[in-house]
């Protein structure tokens, strides 16, 4: 199969510190990949550099065999919840409608069909009843569901999510993972920055172990091993329990 994402020799710095060093990997369509690594490993920076939200020092990234600017309509992105200004005066429905600007066009009014698409995306995340609620009045889990609905309404082929499960309740975690699994079943490709190593094997069929560079990448059953975890995290595995203890 032709890769939907090809990263070759990608390097980047943050505040004069190099955080990515010669990162190389490919992602095949219809896979769900967890990006894991210790704090400061460059996981969020990797997403931002690939999506041209942060400058690169070197290397190249191609999506569907072309550049990001030509493929961005086929890509959905859910940033970290902590990076969003939740005090911005807008409601949940308007946030989801932002995912349709590529169809609506800037400075144009959305049509009824756009509103229905946004409402359907909210309903899929169990948030239709909150469509008119100001985003600042939503809980953390509800805010995360709204942002995933915004990505869903784009009907993208490749999705990037930056720690979507961080700080959410169990019900929201189940709703998010059920949605991502449905996307995978439809042949979509999903990459998730993930912090809970205990659930990697349950949630993802591929894993990318990152610590400034790619330590290992491949099918979870072959790649998520004690040796690779040690190489990525420096041997501190007390939080992994019996499996890697």
C-alpha positions as CSV (number, residue, x, y, z in Angstrom):
1,X,0.0,0.0,0.0
2,X,1.1,3.6,-0.6
3,X,1.8,5.5,2.6
4,X,-0.6,8.3,3.5
5,X,2.3,9.9,5.5
6,X,6.0,9.9,4.8
7,X,8.4,11.7,7.2
8,X,12.1,11.8,6.2
9,X,14.9,13.2,8.3
10,X,12.7,15.7,10.2
11,X,14.5,17.9,12.7
12,X,13.2,20.8,14.8
13,X,14.0,22.9,17.8
14,X,12.0,24.7,20.5
15,X,13.4,27.7,22.3
16,X,16.9,26.9,21.0
17,X,16.7,23.3,22.2
18,X,16.6,20.6,19.5
19,X,13.6,18.4,20.2
20,X,13.4,16.4,17.0
21,X,16.4,14.8,15.5
22,X,16.3,13.0,12.1
23,X,12.8,11.6,12.5
24,X,11.9,9.0,9.9
25,X,8.7,6.9,9.5
26,X,5.9,6.0,7.2
27,X,2.2,5.5,8.0
28,X,0.0,3.2,5.9
29,X,-3.7,3.9,5.4
30,X,-6.4,2.4,7.7
31,X,-4.1,2.2,10.7
32,X,-4.4,3.7,14.2
33,X,-1.1,4.7,15.6
34,X,-0.2,5.8,19.2
35,X,2.7,8.2,19.5
36,X,4.3,7.6,22.9
37,X,7.4,8.8,24.7
38,X,8.5,10.6,27.9
39,X,7.8,14.2,28.6
40,X,9.9,16.5,26.4
41,X,10.3,13.7,23.8
42,X,8.9,16.0,21.0
43,X,5.5,14.3,20.5
44,X,3.4,17.4,20.3
45,X,6.1,19.2,18.4
46,X,6.2,16.4,15.8
47,X,2.5,17.0,15.0
48,X,3.0,20.7,14.8
49,X,6.0,20.5,12.5
50,X,4.3,18.0,10.2
51,X,1.2,20.3,10.0
52,X,3.4,23.4,9.4
53,X,2.4,25.0,12.8
54,X,6.1,25.0,13.9
55,X,9.2,25.5,11.7
56,X,11.5,22.6,10.9
57,X,15.3,22.7,10.8
58,X,15.5,20.0,8.1
59,X,13.7,17.1,6.5
60,X,10.6,16.6,4.5
61,X,7.0,15.5,5.1
62,X,4.5,14.4,2.4
63,X,0.8,13.5,2.8
64,X,-0.8,11.3,0.2
65,X,2.3,11.8,-1.9
66,X,2.1,15.6,-2.0
67,X,2.7,18.6,0.2
68,X,0.6,19.6,3.2
69,X,-0.7,22.7,1.5
70,X,-2.2,20.6,-1.3
71,X,-3.5,17.8,1.1
72,X,-4.7,19.8,4.1
73,X,-8.4,19.4,3.1
74,X,-7.9,15.7,3.7
75,X,-6.4,16.1,7.1
76,X,-8.1,16.7,10.5
77,X,-6.3,17.9,13.7
78,X,-7.3,18.0,17.3
79,X,-4.8,20.1,19.4
80,X,-4.2,19.7,23.1
81,X,-7.1,21.1,25.1
82,X,-4.7,23.2,27.2
83,X,-3.6,25.1,24.1
84,X,-7.1,26.4,23.3
85,X,-8.5,29.7,24.6
86,X,-11.7,28.4,26.1
87,X,-12.8,31.9,27.2
88,X,-13.4,32.9,23.6
89,X,-17.1,33.9,23.3
90,X,-18.5,31.1,21.1
91,X,-20.7,28.1,21.5
92,X,-20.2,24.5,20.7
93,X,-22.0,24.5,17.4
94,X,-19.9,27.4,16.1
95,X,-16.7,25.6,17.1
96,X,-17.8,22.5,15.1
97,X,-18.8,24.8,12.2
98,X,-15.2,26.0,12.0
99,X,-14.3,22.6,10.7
100,X,-16.4,23.3,7.6
101,X,-14.8,26.6,6.6
102,X,-13.0,24.8,3.8
103,X,-16.4,24.1,2.3
104,X,-18.2,27.3,3.4
105,X,-15.4,29.7,2.5
106,X,-14.2,32.6,4.6
107,X,-16.5,35.6,5.1
108,X,-19.5,33.6,3.9
109,X,-22.6,32.5,5.8
110,X,-23.1,28.8,6.4
111,X,-26.1,27.1,4.9
112,X,-28.6,24.8,6.5
113,X,-26.7,21.8,5.2
114,X,-23.6,23.0,7.0
115,X,-25.5,23.4,10.2
116,X,-27.0,19.9,9.9
117,X,-23.5,18.4,9.3
118,X,-22.2,20.2,12.5
119,X,-25.2,19.0,14.5
120,X,-24.8,15.5,13.3
121,X,-21.1,15.5,14.4
122,X,-22.1,16.8,17.8
123,X,-24.7,14.1,18.1
124,X,-22.1,11.5,17.2
125,X,-20.1,12.7,20.2
126,X,-23.2,12.8,22.5
127,X,-23.1,16.6,22.6
128,X,-26.1,17.7,20.5
129,X,-27.9,19.0,23.6
130,X,-25.0,21.4,24.2
131,X,-24.9,23.0,20.8
132,X,-25.9,26.4,22.1
133,X,-23.7,26.2,25.2
134,X,-20.8,28.5,25.5
135,X,-17.6,26.5,25.4
136,X,-16.3,28.1,28.6
137,X,-19.3,26.5,30.4
138,X,-18.4,23.0,29.3
139,X,-16.4,20.5,31.3
140,X,-13.0,19.4,30.1
141,X,-14.4,16.1,28.7
142,X,-17.2,18.0,26.9
143,X,-14.8,20.4,25.4
144,X,-12.7,17.5,24.1
145,X,-15.8,15.9,22.5
146,X,-16.7,19.2,20.8
147,X,-13.2,19.5,19.3
148,X,-13.3,15.9,18.1
149,X,-16.7,16.7,16.5
150,X,-15.1,19.7,14.7
151,X,-12.5,17.3,13.3
152,X,-15.2,14.7,12.4
153,X,-17.2,17.2,10.4
154,X,-14.3,17.7,8.1
155,X,-14.7,14.1,6.9
156,X,-10.9,13.8,6.6
157,X,-8.9,10.8,5.5
158,X,-6.0,11.3,8.0
159,X,-6.5,12.5,11.6
160,X,-4.0,13.8,14.2
161,X,-5.0,14.1,17.8
162,X,-2.8,15.5,20.5
163,X,-3.5,13.8,23.9
164,X,-7.3,13.6,23.4
165,X,-7.7,11.4,26.4
166,X,-5.7,13.5,28.9
167,X,-7.8,14.5,31.9
168,X,-11.2,13.2,30.6
169,X,-13.7,11.0,32.4
170,X,-14.1,7.4,31.6
171,X,-17.3,7.9,29.6
172,X,-15.6,10.5,27.4
173,X,-12.6,8.2,26.9
174,X,-14.9,5.4,25.7
175,X,-16.8,7.8,23.4
176,X,-13.6,9.1,21.9
177,X,-12.0,5.7,21.4
178,X,-15.3,4.3,19.9
179,X,-15.3,7.2,17.4
180,X,-11.7,6.6,16.5
181,X,-12.3,2.9,16.0
182,X,-15.2,3.7,13.7
183,X,-13.0,6.0,11.6
184,X,-10.4,3.2,11.3
185,X,-13.2,0.7,10.3
186,X,-14.0,3.1,7.4
187,X,-10.4,3.0,6.2
188,X,-9.4,6.4,7.7
189,X,-6.0,6.8,9.3
190,X,-5.5,8.0,12.9
191,X,-2.4,9.1,14.8
192,X,-2.8,9.9,18.5
193,X,-0.3,11.4,21.0
194,X,-1.0,9.2,24.0
195,X,0.1,9.2,27.6
196,X,-1.2,6.0,29.1
197,X,1.0,3.1,28.2
198,X,-1.3,0.7,30.0
199,X,-3.9,1.1,27.2
200,X,-1.7,1.2,24.1
201,X,-2.2,-2.5,23.3
202,X,-6.0,-2.3,23.8
203,X,-6.5,0.9,21.7
204,X,-3.9,0.9,18.9
205,X,-2.8,-1.5,16.2
206,X,0.5,0.5,15.6
207,X,2.8,2.4,17.9
208,X,5.5,4.9,17.3
209,X,8.0,5.2,20.2
210,X,9.6,8.6,20.2
211,X,12.3,10.3,22.2
212,X,13.6,13.1,20.0
213,X,14.0,10.5,17.3
214,X,12.1,7.3,16.4
215,X,13.2,4.5,18.8
216,X,10.8,2.0,17.2
217,X,7.8,2.0,15.0
218,X,5.5,-0.8,13.7
219,X,2.6,-3.1,14.6
220,X,1.9,-2.9,18.3
221,X,2.2,-6.6,18.9
222,X,5.7,-6.6,17.5
223,X,6.9,-3.2,18.6
224,X,5.5,-2.5,22.0
225,X,8.1,-4.6,23.8
226,X,9.9,-4.3,27.1
227,X,13.2,-3.7,25.3
228,X,11.8,-0.9,23.2
229,X,10.0,0.7,26.1
230,X,13.3,0.7,28.1
231,X,15.1,2.3,25.2
232,X,12.5,5.0,24.9
233,X,12.0,5.8,28.6
234,X,15.5,5.2,29.9
235,X,14.5,2.1,32.0
236,X,12.0,3.8,34.4
237,X,9.0,1.5,34.1
238,X,7.6,1.4,37.6
239,X,4.2,2.7,36.4
240,X,3.9,-0.2,33.9
241,X,2.9,-2.7,36.6
242,X,3.5,-6.5,36.2
243,X,3.8,-6.5,32.4
244,X,7.0,-4.6,32.2
245,X,8.1,-4.6,35.9
